């Protein structure tokens, strides 16, 4: 009888241990086989540039970028984020959203108005909360740097009345 009781206790400890371990590991969304989200740098577009390809403080910049799943399997939804970091390494803007990725790629759009001139780093992250198990977890991140000038710094061309 005691041997049988000890067997049941050991069995419960093992089952509980497996349940406890799996409840810690399972928060990620597991894809069946092969998901791999990647930012497509060549698709990043920023509207609001002047002729000299600089951006003006106070001008709203529309930023768009595409994320593609280069894996073989689809994922249900994924999280995307853009955050902008100034020269003092402060986050001055952050926007995140979630989108269904039942198709191979999705286009993310963000609007940001820089308040002052400076050099800014735009940081794009796909699956930033690491909720999707991917084939390659290291290609979900892309960074680029832009320059923002004062509102009055952009020269305009003018023609006098006599030509």
C-alpha positions in Angstrom: 0.0 0.0 0.0 2.8 2.4 0.9 4.7 1.5 -2.3 1.6 2.3 -4.3 1.0 5.6 -2.5 4.7 6.6 -3.1 4.3 5.7 -6.8 1.2 8.0 -7.1 3.1 10.8 -5.3 6.1 10.5 -7.5 3.8 10.4 -10.6 2.1 13.6 -9.4 5.4 15.3 -8.8 6.6 14.5 -12.3 3.3 15.6 -13.9 3.2 18.8 -11.9 6.9 19.5 -12.7 6.3 19.1 -16.5 3.2 21.3 -16.2 5.1 24.0 -14.3 8.0 24.0 -16.8 5.7 24.1 -19.8 3.7 27.0 -18.4 6.9 29.0 -18.2 8.0 28.2 -21.7 4.6 28.3 -23.6 3.8 32.0 -23.7 5.4 32.2 -27.2 3.1 31.5 -30.2 4.6 28.4 -31.8 4.4 28.2 -35.6 4.2 24.7 -37.0 7.5 24.8 -38.9 9.1 27.8 -40.5 8.3 31.5 -39.8 10.9 34.2 -40.4 9.9 37.9 -40.2 12.3 40.4 -41.7 12.2 44.2 -42.4 12.7 45.0 -46.1 15.1 48.0 -45.9 14.5 48.8 -49.6 10.8 49.5 -48.9 11.4 52.1 -46.2 10.1 55.4 -47.4 9.9 58.7 -45.5 7.8 61.5 -47.0 8.5 65.1 -46.0 12.0 65.3 -47.4 13.2 68.6 -48.9 15.3 68.7 -52.1 18.5 68.1 -50.1 17.1 64.9 -48.5 17.0 66.4 -45.0 13.9 66.7 -42.9 12.5 69.8 -41.2 11.7 70.1 -37.5 7.9 70.6 -37.1 7.1 68.8 -40.3 5.2 65.5 -40.0 7.1 62.6 -41.5 5.1 59.7 -42.9 7.3 56.6 -42.5 6.4 53.3 -44.1 8.2 50.0 -44.2 7.3 46.5 -45.2 7.8 43.3 -43.2 8.0 40.0 -45.0 7.7 36.5 -43.7 10.4 34.7 -45.7 9.6 31.4 -44.0 7.4 28.7 -45.4 4.7 28.9 -42.8 2.2 31.7 -42.0 1.8 33.2 -38.6 -1.5 34.5 -37.2 -0.5 37.9 -35.9 2.7 39.8 -35.3 3.8 42.9 -33.4 5.7 45.7 -35.0 7.3 48.8 -33.5 9.1 52.0 -34.5 10.9 54.0 -32.0 13.0 57.1 -32.6 16.1 57.8 -30.5 17.8 61.2 -30.3 21.5 62.0 -30.0 21.3 61.7 -26.1 19.9 58.2 -26.5 16.4 59.3 -25.4 13.4 57.7 -27.0 11.5 60.7 -28.5 8.8 58.7 -30.3 7.4 55.2 -30.1 4.6 53.5 -31.9 3.7 49.9 -32.0 0.9 47.9 -33.6 -0.2 44.4 -34.4 -1.1 43.0 -37.7 -2.3 39.8 -39.2 0.4 38.2 -41.4 -1.7 35.6 -43.3 -0.2 37.0 -46.4 3.6 37.0 -47.1 4.2 40.7 -46.3 2.5 43.7 -44.6 3.2 47.4 -44.8 3.6 49.4 -41.5 2.9 53.1 -41.5 3.9 55.6 -38.8 3.6 59.4 -38.5 6.2 61.3 -36.5 6.8 65.1 -36.1 10.3 65.9 -35.0 10.3 68.8 -32.5 13.9 69.9 -33.0 16.9 69.5 -35.2 19.4 66.8 -34.7 20.4 63.3 -35.7 17.9 60.6 -35.0 18.0 56.9 -35.2 14.9 55.1 -36.4 14.6 51.6 -35.0 12.3 49.1 -36.6 11.4 45.9 -34.7 9.2 43.0 -35.8 8.0 40.6 -33.1 9.6 42.9 -30.5 8.0 41.0 -27.6 9.4 37.8 -29.0 6.0 36.0 -29.1 6.7 34.0 -32.3 9.2 31.3 -32.5 11.1 32.0 -35.8 13.7 30.2 -37.9 16.0 33.3 -37.4 15.4 35.6 -34.4 18.3 37.9 -35.4 16.7 39.6 -38.5 13.7 41.3 -36.9 15.6 44.5 -36.3 16.6 47.3 -38.6 18.1 50.8 -37.9 18.6 53.9 -40.0 19.8 57.4 -39.2 18.2 60.6 -40.4 19.1 64.3 -40.1 16.5 66.9 -39.0 17.2 70.6 -39.6 15.6 73.7 -38.2 12.4 74.9 -39.8 14.1 78.0 -41.2 17.2 76.2 -42.4 15.9 75.1 -45.8 16.8 77.6 -48.5 14.1 78.4 -51.1 14.7 79.5 -54.6 13.2 82.8 -55.7 13.4 84.8 -58.9 13.4 88.6 -58.9 10.9 90.5 -60.9 13.6 91.4 -63.5 14.8 87.8 -63.9 
